């Protein structure tokens, strides 16, 4: 990257408002249950931390890390688990929390893998959604914001492990 020219796409205030709205909806739909919230590392860690603190239902917390088969950043279409959750999910309501749905390959694969463990239900909450980039059909149950095809960083999202700490979401330009 040549320089750090970045435009703020979603401010802290916008994010905070939207996260509360999502948490309210999720709380209503999970009323009377105690879902296991599974964060996909690393990108979802900030979003998940904010989301669970606004839930009005009790929940368990776990994390999973996925890696693509194949090399580089081009998705081969399949994922493997890098770090697995430590909680049994058979019979449990599972809410996967992800930073962004892009091609849809990661989440469609991950849902398939976790479904084989016979949870009571699996839903997905994605902070961001780049619908126009889909390579496989995938719909998250809850979406923070839909965005056009920009590369974004901040609020947990990185570029080469940088910028995760930004409290807002910014568009990264001049990637070289
Ligand atoms: P996909 O849906 O293509 O399988 O992959 C989604 C993953 O790609 C996300 O979890 C995220 O790690 C990465 N990704 C996709 N778009 C962006 C983006 O605009 N910014 C960042 N930082 N990561 C992205």
Backbone and ligand atoms as CSV (ligand in chain L), in Angstrom:
chain,resi,resn,atom,element,x,y,z
A,1,UNK,N,N,0.837,-1.193,0.000
A,1,UNK,CA,C,0.000,0.000,0.000
A,1,UNK,C,C,0.869,1.240,0.000
A,2,UNK,N,N,0.563,2.160,-0.897
A,2,UNK,CA,C,1.408,3.342,-1.022
A,2,UNK,C,C,1.129,4.350,0.085
A,3,UNK,N,N,-0.108,4.752,0.203
A,3,UNK,CA,C,-0.428,5.647,1.319
A,3,UNK,C,C,-1.750,5.236,1.946
A,4,UNK,N,N,-1.984,5.790,3.101
A,4,UNK,CA,C,-3.142,5.337,3.864
A,4,UNK,C,C,-4.396,6.164,3.644
A,5,UNK,N,N,-4.630,6.548,2.405
A,5,UNK,CA,C,-5.821,7.356,2.108
A,5,UNK,C,C,-7.072,6.521,2.321
A,6,UNK,N,N,-7.883,6.890,3.285
A,6,UNK,CA,C,-9.053,6.076,3.600
A,6,UNK,C,C,-10.263,6.933,3.916
A,7,UNK,N,N,-11.347,6.540,3.320
A,7,UNK,CA,C,-12.593,7.278,3.529
A,7,UNK,C,C,-13.445,6.481,4.517
A,8,UNK,N,N,-14.020,7.168,5.488
A,8,UNK,CA,C,-14.856,6.466,6.470
A,8,UNK,C,C,-16.198,6.124,5.832
A,9,UNK,N,N,-16.525,4.842,5.848
A,9,UNK,CA,C,-17.793,4.382,5.263
A,9,UNK,C,C,-18.878,4.327,6.346
A,10,UNK,N,N,-18.515,3.789,7.506
A,10,UNK,CA,C,-19.456,3.732,8.631
A,10,UNK,C,C,-18.756,4.239,9.887
A,11,UNK,N,N,-19.319,5.284,10.467
A,11,UNK,CA,C,-18.736,5.865,11.675
A,11,UNK,C,C,-19.073,4.994,12.887
A,12,UNK,N,N,-18.420,5.272,13.986
A,12,UNK,CA,C,-18.704,4.532,15.241
A,12,UNK,C,C,-20.170,4.642,15.608
A,13,UNK,N,N,-20.722,5.852,15.425
A,13,UNK,CA,C,-22.128,6.077,15.804
A,13,UNK,C,C,-23.067,5.248,14.940
A,14,UNK,N,N,-22.800,5.228,13.628
A,14,UNK,CA,C,-23.652,4.435,12.722
A,14,UNK,C,C,-23.572,2.961,13.081
A,15,UNK,N,N,-22.356,2.510,13.379
A,15,UNK,CA,C,-22.160,1.100,13.712
A,15,UNK,C,C,-22.892,0.769,15.007
A,16,UNK,N,N,-22.744,1.649,15.980
A,16,UNK,CA,C,-23.350,1.394,17.285
A,16,UNK,C,C,-24.864,1.272,17.177
A,17,UNK,N,N,-25.462,2.187,16.414
A,17,UNK,CA,C,-26.917,2.155,16.216
A,17,UNK,C,C,-27.350,0.854,15.565
A,18,UNK,N,N,-26.627,0.471,14.522
A,18,UNK,CA,C,-27.008,-0.729,13.763
A,18,UNK,C,C,-26.808,-2.006,14.587
A,19,UNK,N,N,-25.727,-2.036,15.369
A,19,UNK,CA,C,-25.465,-3.226,16.186
A,19,UNK,C,C,-26.576,-3.403,17.229
A,20,UNK,N,N,-27.030,-2.293,17.805
A,20,UNK,CA,C,-28.131,-2.376,18.779
A,20,UNK,C,C,-29.396,-2.899,18.124
A,21,UNK,N,N,-29.683,-2.407,16.902
A,21,UNK,CA,C,-30.881,-2.880,16.182
A,21,UNK,C,C,-30.806,-4.387,15.934
A,22,UNK,N,N,-29.632,-4.829,15.484
A,22,UNK,CA,C,-29.459,-6.261,15.219
A,22,UNK,C,C,-29.632,-7.068,16.502
A,23,UNK,N,N,-29.027,-6.579,17.575
A,23,UNK,CA,C,-29.092,-7.302,18.851
A,23,UNK,C,C,-30.533,-7.383,19.351
A,24,UNK,N,N,-31.305,-6.327,19.149
A,24,UNK,CA,C,-32.708,-6.343,19.571
A,24,UNK,C,C,-33.475,-7.406,18.798
A,25,UNK,N,N,-33.245,-7.445,17.489
A,25,UNK,CA,C,-33.956,-8.424,16.648
A,25,UNK,C,C,-33.560,-9.853,17.015
A,26,UNK,N,N,-32.275,-10.054,17.173
A,26,UNK,CA,C,-31.781,-11.388,17.526
A,26,UNK,C,C,-32.350,-11.806,18.890
A,27,UNK,N,N,-32.373,-10.883,19.829
A,27,UNK,CA,C,-32.884,-11.199,21.167
A,27,UNK,C,C,-34.337,-11.637,21.114
A,28,UNK,N,N,-35.123,-10.943,20.298
A,28,UNK,CA,C,-36.536,-11.311,20.159
A,28,UNK,C,C,-36.670,-12.715,19.597
A,29,UNK,N,N,-35.897,-12.977,18.548
A,29,UNK,CA,C,-36.038,-14.268,17.868
A,29,UNK,C,C,-35.461,-15.439,18.661
A,30,UNK,N,N,-34.563,-15.151,19.586
A,30,UNK,CA,C,-33.979,-16.224,20.403
A,30,UNK,C,C,-34.548,-16.245,21.827
A,31,UNK,N,N,-35.625,-15.503,22.044
A,31,UNK,CA,C,-36.196,-15.431,23.385
A,31,UNK,C,C,-36.462,-16.834,23.939
A,32,UNK,N,N,-36.113,-17.063,25.182
A,32,UNK,CA,C,-36.363,-18.366,25.803
A,32,UNK,C,C,-35.296,-19.406,25.492
A,33,UNK,N,N,-34.281,-19.036,24.713
A,33,UNK,CA,C,-33.208,-19.988,24.403
A,33,UNK,C,C,-31.870,-19.424,24.893
A,34,UNK,N,N,-30.853,-20.244,24.822
A,34,UNK,CA,C,-29.507,-19.778,25.174
A,34,UNK,C,C,-28.563,-20.197,24.057
A,35,UNK,N,N,-28.530,-19.403,22.979
A,35,UNK,CA,C,-27.740,-19.806,21.815
A,35,UNK,C,C,-26.240,-19.810,22.110
A,36,UNK,N,N,-25.514,-20.574,21.284
A,36,UNK,CA,C,-24.058,-20.488,21.313
A,36,UNK,C,C,-23.657,-19.550,20.186
A,37,UNK,N,N,-23.016,-18.458,20.546
A,37,UNK,CA,C,-22.563,-17.496,19.547
A,37,UNK,C,C,-21.137,-17.872,19.151
A,38,UNK,N,N,-20.953,-18.150,17.871
A,38,UNK,CA,C,-19.649,-18.611,17.382
A,38,UNK,C,C,-19.046,-17.532,16.490
A,39,UNK,N,N,-17.989,-16.927,16.950
A,39,UNK,CA,C,-17.313,-15.879,16.178
A,39,UNK,C,C,-16.276,-16.488,15.254
A,40,UNK,N,N,-16.235,-15.982,14.021
A,40,UNK,CA,C,-15.242,-16.468,13.061
A,40,UNK,C,C,-14.016,-15.555,13.153
A,41,UNK,N,N,-12.917,-16.153,13.582
A,41,UNK,CA,C,-11.666,-15.399,13.786
A,41,UNK,C,C,-10.987,-15.086,12.458
A,42,UNK,N,N,-10.226,-13.991,12.386
A,42,UNK,CA,C,-10.144,-13.024,13.471
A,42,UNK,C,C,-11.145,-11.892,13.279
A,43,UNK,N,N,-11.581,-11.704,12.060
A,43,UNK,CA,C,-12.285,-10.478,11.668
A,43,UNK,C,C,-13.510,-10.121,12.478
A,44,UNK,N,N,-14.196,-11.142,13.039
A,44,UNK,CA,C,-15.479,-10.868,13.698
A,44,UNK,C,C,-15.343,-10.483,15.166
A,45,UNK,N,N,-14.106,-10.421,15.674
A,45,UNK,CA,C,-13.990,-10.303,17.132
A,45,UNK,C,C,-14.561,-9.001,17.691
A,46,UNK,N,N,-14.410,-7.900,16.979
A,46,UNK,CA,C,-14.918,-6.623,17.494
A,46,UNK,C,C,-16.449,-6.592,17.409
A,47,UNK,N,N,-16.953,-6.962,16.253
A,47,UNK,CA,C,-18.399,-6.985,16.040
A,47,UNK,C,C,-19.080,-7.898,17.052
A,48,UNK,N,N,-18.518,-9.075,17.239
A,48,UNK,CA,C,-19.121,-10.029,18.172
A,48,UNK,C,C,-19.129,-9.488,19.595
A,49,UNK,N,N,-18.031,-8.862,19.987
A,49,UNK,CA,C,-17.956,-8.310,21.351
A,49,UNK,C,C,-19.031,-7.253,21.561
A,50,UNK,N,N,-19.266,-6.424,20.555
A,50,UNK,CA,C,-20.311,-5.402,20.672
A,50,UNK,C,C,-21.691,-6.038,20.652
A,51,UNK,N,N,-21.879,-6.967,19.727
A,51,UNK,CA,C,-23.201,-7.578,19.563
A,51,UNK,C,C,-23.669,-8.282,20.835
A,52,UNK,N,N,-22.828,-9.138,21.406
A,52,UNK,CA,C,-23.288,-9.915,22.566
A,52,UNK,C,C,-23.580,-9.025,23.779
A,53,UNK,N,N,-22.897,-7.878,23.843
A,53,UNK,CA,C,-23.159,-7.006,24.986
A,53,UNK,C,C,-24.495,-6.289,24.891
A,54,UNK,N,N,-25.112,-6.339,23.707
A,54,UNK,CA,C,-26.439,-5.732,23.559
A,54,UNK,C,C,-27.556,-6.760,23.508
A,55,UNK,N,N,-27.216,-8.047,23.605
A,55,UNK,CA,C,-28.261,-9.083,23.588
A,55,UNK,C,C,-29.013,-9.078,24.919
A,56,UNK,N,N,-30.300,-9.415,24.847
A,56,UNK,CA,C,-31.079,-9.536,26.094
A,56,UNK,C,C,-31.338,-10.985,26.446
A,57,UNK,N,N,-30.668,-11.896,25.743
A,57,UNK,CA,C,-30.800,-13.318,26.083
A,57,UNK,C,C,-29.417,-13.820,26.511
A,58,UNK,N,N,-29.383,-14.818,27.395
A,58,UNK,CA,C,-28.076,-15.372,27.752
A,58,UNK,C,C,-27.512,-16.140,26.571
A,59,UNK,N,N,-26.200,-16.166,26.451
A,59,UNK,CA,C,-25.617,-16.929,25.339
A,59,UNK,C,C,-24.266,-17.481,25.757
A,60,UNK,N,N,-23.869,-18.543,25.062
A,60,UNK,CA,C,-22.513,-19.061,25.206
A,60,UNK,C,C,-21.656,-18.431,24.122
A,61,UNK,N,N,-20.359,-18.503,24.319
A,61,UNK,CA,C,-19.410,-17.873,23.385
A,61,UNK,C,C,-18.369,-18.896,22.968
A,62,UNK,N,N,-18.077,-18.951,21.688
A,62,UNK,CA,C,-16.957,-19.762,21.228
A,62,UNK,C,C,-16.412,-19.136,19.943
A,63,UNK,N,N,-15.272,-19.632,19.512
A,63,UNK,CA,C,-14.635,-19.088,18.307
A,63,UNK,C,C,-14.179,-20.206,17.400
A,64,UNK,N,N,-14.179,-19.904,16.126
A,64,UNK,CA,C,-13.689,-20.866,15.141
A,64,UNK,C,C,-12.805,-20.104,14.159
A,65,UNK,N,N,-11.846,-20.812,13.623
A,65,UNK,CA,C,-10.997,-20.169,12.627
A,65,UNK,C,C,-11.006,-21.039,11.389
A,66,UNK,N,N,-11.220,-20.448,10.242
A,66,UNK,CA,C,-11.259,-21.239,9.012
A,66,UNK,C,C,-10.138,-20.800,8.088
A,67,UNK,N,N,-9.713,-21.714,7.248
A,67,UNK,CA,C,-8.685,-21.395,6.263
A,67,UNK,C,C,-9.133,-22.001,4.944
A,68,UNK,N,N,-8.775,-21.317,3.850
A,68,UNK,CA,C,-9.143,-21.862,2.542
A,68,UNK,C,C,-8.162,-22.952,2.157
A,69,UNK,N,N,-8.658,-23.961,1.485
A,69,UNK,CA,C,-7.750,-24.904,0.839
A,69,UNK,C,C,-7.133,-24.168,-0.328
A,70,UNK,N,N,-5.936,-24.561,-0.709
A,70,UNK,CA,C,-5.307,-23.900,-1.853
A,70,UNK,C,C,-4.429,-22.768,-1.376
A,71,UNK,N,N,-3.873,-22.043,-2.332
A,71,UNK,CA,C,-2.860,-21.068,-1.959
A,71,UNK,C,C,-3.356,-19.643,-2.139
A,72,UNK,N,N,-2.660,-18.738,-1.480
A,72,UNK,CA,C,-2.895,-17.315,-1.665
A,72,UNK,C,C,-4.269,-16.882,-1.213
A,73,UNK,N,N,-4.699,-15.754,-1.738
A,73,UNK,CA,C,-5.959,-15.185,-1.278
A,73,UNK,C,C,-7.135,-15.622,-2.151
A,74,UNK,N,N,-6.840,-16.283,-3.268
A,74,UNK,CA,C,-7.952,-16.716,-4.112
A,74,UNK,C,C,-8.609,-17.936,-3.479
A,75,UNK,N,N,-9.895,-17.828,-3.289
A,75,UNK,CA,C,-10.624,-18.921,-2.647
A,75,UNK,C,C,-10.739,-20.111,-3.585
A,76,UNK,N,N,-10.451,-21.279,-3.062
A,76,UNK,CA,C,-10.573,-22.492,-3.867
A,76,UNK,C,C,-11.997,-23.012,-3.804
A,77,UNK,N,N,-12.787,-22.448,-2.894
A,77,UNK,CA,C,-14.175,-22.884,-2.811
A,77,UNK,C,C,-14.443,-23.730,-1.590
A,78,UNK,N,N,-13.400,-24.259,-0.955
A,78,UNK,CA,C,-13.624,-25.074,0.229
A,78,UNK,C,C,-12.824,-24.512,1.375
A,79,UNK,N,N,-13.333,-24.707,2.571
A,79,UNK,CA,C,-12.569,-24.270,3.725
A,79,UNK,C,C,-12.311,-25.452,4.644
A,80,UNK,N,N,-11.257,-25.329,5.394
A,80,UNK,CA,C,-11.019,-26.309,6.456
A,80,UNK,C,C,-10.979,-25.532,7.762
A,81,UNK,N,N,-11.136,-26.270,8.851
A,81,UNK,CA,C,-11.123,-25.601,10.142
A,81,UNK,C,C,-9.689,-25.462,10.625
A,82,UNK,N,N,-9.280,-24.234,10.942
A,82,UNK,CA,C,-7.949,-23.988,11.471
A,82,UNK,C,C,-7.963,-24.181,12.983
A,83,UNK,N,N,-8.936,-23.562,13.641
A,83,UNK,CA,C,-9.129,-23.741,15.090
A,83,UNK,C,C,-10.616,-24.020,15.275
A,84,UNK,N,N,-10.907,-25.125,15.925
A,84,UNK,CA,C,-12.309,-25.536,16.067
A,84,UNK,C,C,-12.930,-24.939,17.335
A,85,UNK,N,N,-14.264,-24.935,17.382
A,85,UNK,CA,C,-14.935,-24.560,18.624
A,85,UNK,C,C,-14.694,-25.661,19.660
A,86,UNK,N,N,-14.846,-25.286,20.920
A,86,UNK,CA,C,-14.589,-26.257,21.993
A,86,UNK,C,C,-15.883,-26.747,22.625
A,87,UNK,N,N,-17.012,-26.244,22.127
A,87,UNK,CA,C,-18.313,-26.547,22.727
A,87,UNK,C,C,-19.077,-27.540,21.855
A,88,UNK,N,N,-19.636,-28.590,22.452
A,88,UNK,CA,C,-20.498,-29.481,21.664
A,88,UNK,C,C,-21.758,-28.720,21.241
A,89,UNK,N,N,-22.198,-28.918,20.018
A,89,UNK,CA,C,-23.351,-28.130,19.554
A,89,UNK,C,C,-24.569,-28.983,19.224
A,90,UNK,N,N,-24.476,-30.291,19.457
A,90,UNK,CA,C,-25.621,-31.141,19.174
A,90,UNK,C,C,-26.826,-30.668,19.987
A,91,UNK,N,N,-27.927,-30.384,19.312
A,91,UNK,CA,C,-29.139,-29.944,19.988
A,91,UNK,C,C,-29.147,-28.486,20.407
A,92,UNK,N,N,-28.120,-27.768,20.074
A,92,UNK,CA,C,-27.972,-26.367,20.518
A,92,UNK,C,C,-28.293,-25.395,19.383
A,93,UNK,N,N,-28.830,-24.231,19.724
A,93,UNK,CA,C,-29.028,-23.172,18.726
A,93,UNK,C,C,-27.708,-22.441,18.544
A,94,UNK,N,N,-27.254,-22.393,17.286
A,94,UNK,CA,C,-25.942,-21.792,17.009
A,94,UNK,C,C,-26.120,-20.535,16.158
A,95,UNK,N,N,-25.466,-19.475,16.590
A,95,UNK,CA,C,-25.460,-18.241,15.803
A,95,UNK,C,C,-24.012,-17.939,15.410
A,96,UNK,N,N,-23.730,-18.087,14.121
A,96,UNK,CA,C,-22.380,-17.783,13.627
A,96,UNK,C,C,-22.281,-16.276,13.394
A,97,UNK,N,N,-21.216,-15.684,13.900
A,97,UNK,CA,C,-21.008,-14.255,13.692
A,97,UNK,C,C,-19.755,-14.061,12.832
A,98,UNK,N,N,-19.950,-13.409,11.685
A,98,UNK,CA,C,-18.864,-13.243,10.710
A,98,UNK,C,C,-18.694,-11.762,10.386
A,99,UNK,N,N,-17.493,-11.384,9.982
A,99,UNK,CA,C,-17.264,-9.975,9.647
A,99,UNK,C,C,-17.931,-9.568,8.339
A,100,UNK,N,N,-17.738,-10.396,7.293
A,100,UNK,CA,C,-18.229,-9.972,5.980
A,100,UNK,C,C,-18.508,-11.193,5.087
A,101,UNK,N,N,-19.604,-11.161,4.390
A,101,UNK,CA,C,-19.865,-12.200,3.380
A,101,UNK,C,C,-19.475,-11.601,2.043
A,102,UNK,N,N,-18.586,-12.297,1.352
A,102,UNK,CA,C,-18.077,-11.791,0.085
A,102,UNK,C,C,-18.531,-12.764,-1.016
A,103,UNK,N,N,-17.698,-13.715,-1.361
A,103,UNK,CA,C,-18.117,-14.706,-2.370
A,103,UNK,C,C,-19.167,-15.665,-1.806
A,104,UNK,N,N,-19.207,-15.788,-0.481
A,104,UNK,CA,C,-20.140,-16.715,0.161
A,104,UNK,C,C,-19.535,-18.090,0.391
A,105,UNK,N,N,-18.325,-18.304,-0.115
A,105,UNK,CA,C,-17.715,-19.639,-0.033
A,105,UNK,C,C,-17.421,-20.048,1.412
A,106,UNK,N,N,-16.869,-19.126,2.182
A,106,UNK,CA,C,-16.503,-19.457,3.562
A,106,UNK,C,C,-17.733,-19.859,4.369
A,107,UNK,N,N,-18.745,-19.025,4.340
A,107,UNK,CA,C,-19.900,-19.301,5.200
A,107,UNK,C,C,-20.716,-20.494,4.727
A,108,UNK,N,N,-20.852,-20.675,3.420
A,108,UNK,CA,C,-21.644,-21.833,2.989
A,108,UNK,C,C,-20.933,-23.121,3.388
A,109,UNK,N,N,-19.611,-23.126,3.285
A,109,UNK,CA,C,-18.824,-24.286,3.709
A,109,UNK,C,C,-18.913,-24.498,5.225
A,110,UNK,N,N,-18.763,-23.417,5.963
A,110,UNK,CA,C,-18.757,-23.503,7.423
A,110,UNK,C,C,-20.106,-23.996,7.961
A,111,UNK,N,N,-21.176,-23.480,7.385
A,111,UNK,CA,C,-22.505,-23.919,7.825
A,111,UNK,C,C,-22.662,-25.416,7.573
A,112,UNK,N,N,-22.185,-25.847,6.417
A,112,UNK,CA,C,-22.272,-27.277,6.077
A,112,UNK,C,C,-21.504,-28.123,7.112
A,113,UNK,N,N,-20.305,-27.696,7.443
A,113,UNK,CA,C,-19.470,-28.428,8.404
A,113,UNK,C,C,-20.162,-28.507,9.773
A,114,UNK,N,N,-20.700,-27.389,10.241
A,114,UNK,CA,C,-21.307,-27.375,11.578
A,114,UNK,C,C,-22.641,-28.108,11.600
A,115,UNK,N,N,-23.344,-28.093,10.464
A,115,UNK,CA,C,-24.625,-28.801,10.396
A,115,UNK,C,C,-24.459,-30.305,10.632
A,116,UNK,N,N,-23.308,-30.825,10.229
A,116,UNK,CA,C,-23.049,-32.261,10.419
A,116,UNK,C,C,-22.980,-32.640,11.893
A,117,UNK,N,N,-22.885,-31.649,12.767
A,117,UNK,CA,C,-22.836,-31.925,14.214
A,117,UNK,C,C,-24.218,-31.840,14.857
A,118,UNK,N,N,-25.235,-31.725,14.035
A,118,UNK,CA,C,-26.635,-31.765,14.465
A,118,UNK,C,C,-27.040,-30.721,15.508
A,119,UNK,N,N,-26.760,-29.462,15.232
A,119,UNK,CA,C,-27.285,-28.420,16.126
A,119,UNK,C,C,-28.801,-28.324,15.964
A,120,UNK,N,N,-29.485,-27.730,16.946
A,120,UNK,CA,C,-30.936,-27.532,16.827
A,120,UNK,C,C,-31.223,-26.564,15.683
A,121,UNK,N,N,-30.390,-25.538,15.551
A,121,UNK,CA,C,-30.535,-24.582,14.450
A,121,UNK,C,C,-29.191,-23.911,14.219
A,122,UNK,N,N,-29.032,-23.400,12.990
A,122,UNK,CA,C,-27.845,-22.571,12.715
A,122,UNK,C,C,-28.308,-21.337,11.972
A,123,UNK,N,N,-27.942,-20.183,12.468
A,123,UNK,CA,C,-28.182,-18.942,11.733
A,123,UNK,C,C,-26.868,-18.186,11.641
A,124,UNK,N,N,-26.844,-17.235,10.707
A,124,UNK,CA,C,-25.626,-16.461,10.487
A,124,UNK,C,C,-25.921,-14.971,10.604
A,125,UNK,N,N,-25.076,-14.297,11.363
A,125,UNK,CA,C,-25.149,-12.841,11.462
A,125,UNK,C,C,-23.844,-12.276,10.909
A,126,UNK,N,N,-23.939,-11.529,9.819
A,126,UNK,CA,C,-22.739,-10.943,9.198
A,126,UNK,C,C,-22.793,-9.433,9.355
A,127,UNK,N,N,-21.690,-8.874,9.757
A,127,UNK,CA,C,-21.648,-7.412,9.916
A,127,UNK,C,C,-21.815,-6.718,8.558
A,128,UNK,N,N,-21.083,-7.196,7.556
A,128,UNK,CA,C,-21.164,-6.590,6.219
A,128,UNK,C,C,-21.496,-7.640,5.173
A,129,UNK,N,N,-22.076,-7.186,4.073
A,129,UNK,CA,C,-22.474,-8.103,3.002
A,129,UNK,C,C,-22.176,-7.454,1.653
A,130,UNK,N,N,-21.317,-8.128,0.862
A,130,UNK,CA,C,-21.039,-7.645,-0.503
A,130,UNK,C,C,-21.775,-8.546,-1.472
A,131,UNK,N,N,-23.054,-8.252,-1.672
A,131,UNK,CA,C,-23.912,-9.159,-2.440
A,131,UNK,C,C,-23.438,-9.374,-3.873
A,132,UNK,N,N,-22.933,-8.312,-4.486
A,132,UNK,CA,C,-22.586,-8.436,-5.909
A,132,UNK,C,C,-21.374,-9.337,-6.156
A,133,UNK,N,N,-20.695,-9.748,-5.091
A,133,UNK,CA,C,-19.488,-10.576,-5.248
A,133,UNK,C,C,-19.757,-12.074,-5.094
A,134,UNK,N,N,-20.988,-12.449,-4.844
A,134,UNK,CA,C,-21.289,-13.862,-4.579
A,134,UNK,C,C,-20.882,-14.803,-5.710
A,135,UNK,N,N,-20.260,-15.903,-5.331
A,135,UNK,CA,C,-19.976,-16.979,-6.287
A,135,UNK,C,C,-20.868,-18.177,-6.028
A,136,UNK,N,N,-21.358,-18.274,-4.797
A,136,UNK,CA,C,-22.324,-19.329,-4.467
A,136,UNK,C,C,-23.488,-18.656,-3.757
A,137,UNK,N,N,-24.698,-19.189,-3.936
A,137,UNK,CA,C,-25.825,-18.548,-3.274
A,137,UNK,C,C,-25.694,-18.660,-1.767
A,138,UNK,N,N,-25.737,-17.538,-1.086
A,138,UNK,CA,C,-25.691,-17.573,0.371
A,138,UNK,C,C,-26.377,-16.335,0.933
A,139,UNK,N,N,-27.288,-16.550,1.854
A,139,UNK,CA,C,-27.999,-15.448,2.504
A,139,UNK,C,C,-27.753,-15.515,4.000
A,140,UNK,N,N,-27.208,-14.460,4.569
A,140,UNK,CA,C,-27.094,-14.413,6.027
A,140,UNK,C,C,-28.473,-14.084,6.603
A,141,UNK,N,N,-28.747,-14.562,7.797
A,141,UNK,CA,C,-30.048,-14.295,8.427
A,141,UNK,C,C,-30.123,-12.870,8.952
A,142,UNK,N,N,-28.997,-12.349,9.391
A,142,UNK,CA,C,-28.934,-10.977,9.903
A,142,UNK,C,C,-27.727,-10.300,9.263
A,143,UNK,N,N,-27.934,-9.088,8.754
A,143,UNK,CA,C,-26.839,-8.356,8.110
A,143,UNK,C,C,-26.799,-6.932,8.668
A,144,UNK,N,N,-25.604,-6.498,9.037
A,144,UNK,CA,C,-25.449,-5.127,9.523
A,144,UNK,C,C,-25.653,-4.124,8.395
A,145,UNK,N,N,-24.765,-4.166,7.411
A,145,UNK,CA,C,-24.848,-3.256,6.265
A,145,UNK,C,C,-24.492,-4.007,4.980
A,146,UNK,N,N,-25.227,-3.701,3.913
A,146,UNK,CA,C,-24.819,-4.188,2.591
A,146,UNK,C,C,-23.922,-3.129,1.979
A,147,UNK,N,N,-22.830,-3.572,1.358
A,147,UNK,CA,C,-21.900,-2.592,0.781
A,147,UNK,C,C,-21.552,-2.973,-0.655
A,148,UNK,N,N,-21.169,-1.988,-1.468
A,148,UNK,CA,C,-20.703,-2.310,-2.820
A,148,UNK,C,C,-19.329,-2.967,-2.771
A,149,UNK,N,N,-18.785,-3.262,-3.917
A,149,UNK,CA,C,-17.528,-3.995,-3.989
A,149,UNK,C,C,-16.318,-3.107,-3.704
A,150,UNK,N,N,-16.151,-2.751,-2.431
A,150,UNK,CA,C,-14.960,-2.020,-1.985
A,150,UNK,C,C,-14.220,-2.912,-1.013
A,151,UNK,N,N,-12.913,-2.720,-0.914
A,151,UNK,CA,C,-12.176,-3.427,0.132
A,151,UNK,C,C,-12.177,-2.549,1.373
A,152,UNK,N,N,-12.721,-3.081,2.454
A,152,UNK,CA,C,-12.862,-2.265,3.659
A,152,UNK,C,C,-12.008,-2.807,4.802
A,153,UNK,N,N,-11.632,-1.910,5.688
A,153,UNK,CA,C,-10.829,-2.279,6.859
A,153,UNK,C,C,-11.387,-1.580,8.093
A,154,UNK,N,N,-10.933,-2.043,9.249
A,154,UNK,CA,C,-11.350,-1.445,10.514
A,154,UNK,C,C,-12.459,-2.244,11.156
A,155,UNK,N,N,-12.744,-1.941,12.429
A,155,UNK,CA,C,-13.774,-2.637,13.194
A,155,UNK,C,C,-13.540,-4.150,13.115
A,156,UNK,N,N,-12.284,-4.549,13.229
A,156,UNK,CA,C,-11.921,-5.970,13.208
A,156,UNK,C,C,-11.376,-6.449,11.879
A,157,UNK,N,N,-11.690,-5.732,10.795
A,157,UNK,CA,C,-11.261,-6.163,9.454
A,157,UNK,C,C,-9.865,-5.645,9.138
A,158,UNK,N,N,-9.069,-6.480,8.492
A,158,UNK,CA,C,-7.670,-6.120,8.269
A,158,UNK,C,C,-7.300,-6.028,6.796
A,159,UNK,N,N,-6.130,-5.468,6.577
A,159,UNK,CA,C,-5.418,-5.656,5.323
A,159,UNK,C,C,-4.016,-6.073,5.740
A,160,UNK,N,N,-3.632,-7.300,5.434
A,160,UNK,CA,C,-2.335,-7.824,5.887
A,160,UNK,C,C,-2.112,-7.622,7.381
A,161,UNK,N,N,-3.135,-7.909,8.171
A,161,UNK,CA,C,-3.089,-7.810,9.642
A,161,UNK,C,C,-3.021,-6.383,10.163
A,162,UNK,N,N,-3.194,-5.413,9.276
A,162,UNK,CA,C,-3.192,-4.027,9.751
A,162,UNK,C,C,-4.621,-3.489,9.799
A,163,UNK,N,N,-4.829,-2.464,10.568
A,163,UNK,CA,C,-6.059,-1.654,10.607
A,163,UNK,C,C,-7.239,-2.274,11.359
A,164,UNK,N,N,-7.066,-3.437,11.960
A,164,UNK,CA,C,-8.192,-4.059,12.675
A,164,UNK,C,C,-8.686,-3.165,13.809
A,165,UNK,N,N,-7.792,-2.379,14.345
A,165,UNK,CA,C,-8.105,-1.595,15.547
A,165,UNK,C,C,-8.909,-0.338,15.277
A,166,UNK,N,N,-9.065,0.064,14.015
A,166,UNK,CA,C,-9.886,1.257,13.747
A,166,UNK,C,C,-11.279,1.049,14.323
A,167,UNK,N,N,-11.835,2.056,14.966
A,167,UNK,CA,C,-13.171,1.889,15.558
A,167,UNK,C,C,-14.293,2.022,14.532
A,168,UNK,N,N,-13.928,2.470,13.312
A,168,UNK,CA,C,-14.934,2.644,12.260
A,168,UNK,C,C,-14.546,1.784,11.050
A,169,UNK,N,N,-15.398,1.811,10.020
A,169,UNK,CA,C,-15.097,1.040,8.805
A,169,UNK,C,C,-14.651,2.016,7.725
A,170,UNK,N,N,-13.516,1.718,7.134
A,170,UNK,CA,C,-12.969,2.614,6.113
A,170,UNK,C,C,-12.711,1.856,4.818
A,171,UNK,N,N,-12.756,2.602,3.718
A,171,UNK,CA,C,-12.479,1.995,2.412
A,171,UNK,C,C,-10.989,2.143,2.143
A,172,UNK,N,N,-10.372,1.020,1.849
A,172,UNK,CA,C,-8.939,1.041,1.572
A,172,UNK,C,C,-8.723,1.305,0.088
A,173,UNK,N,N,-7.968,2.352,-0.204
A,173,UNK,CA,C,-7.666,2.658,-1.609
A,173,UNK,C,C,-6.175,2.467,-1.830
A,174,UNK,N,N,-5.784,2.513,-3.064
A,174,UNK,CA,C,-4.349,2.427,-3.427
A,174,UNK,C,C,-3.669,1.192,-2.881
A,175,UNK,N,N,-4.313,0.042,-3.030
A,175,UNK,CA,C,-3.623,-1.187,-2.648
A,175,UNK,C,C,-2.676,-1.557,-3.784
A,176,UNK,N,N,-1.405,-1.685,-3.454
A,176,UNK,CA,C,-0.433,-2.050,-4.514
A,176,UNK,C,C,0.264,-3.347,-4.119
L,1,LIG,P1,P,-15.880,-15.260,1.286
L,1,LIG,O1,O,-17.311,-14.848,1.537
L,1,LIG,O2,O,-15.383,-14.753,-0.041
L,1,LIG,O3,O,-15.634,-16.721,1.452
L,1,LIG,O4,O,-14.892,-14.652,2.308
L,1,LIG,C1,C,-15.193,-13.783,3.278
L,1,LIG,C2,C,-13.895,-13.373,3.946
L,1,LIG,O5,O,-13.071,-12.631,3.048
L,1,LIG,C3,C,-14.188,-12.461,5.087
L,1,LIG,O6,O,-14.381,-13.185,6.285
L,1,LIG,C4,C,-12.955,-11.598,5.122
L,1,LIG,O7,O,-11.953,-12.212,5.896
L,1,LIG,C5,C,-12.480,-11.531,3.688
L,1,LIG,N1,N,-12.928,-10.283,3.039
L,1,LIG,C6,C,-13.829,-10.175,2.040
L,1,LIG,N2,N,-14.005,-8.882,1.695
L,1,LIG,C7,C,-13.224,-8.162,2.519
L,1,LIG,C8,C,-12.985,-6.750,2.682
L,1,LIG,O8,O,-13.532,-5.871,1.998
L,1,LIG,N3,N,-12.109,-6.396,3.661
L,1,LIG,C9,C,-11.480,-7.300,4.451
L,1,LIG,N4,N,-10.642,-6.836,5.350
L,1,LIG,N5,N,-11.673,-8.633,4.327
L,1,LIG,C10,C,-12.550,-9.058,3.383
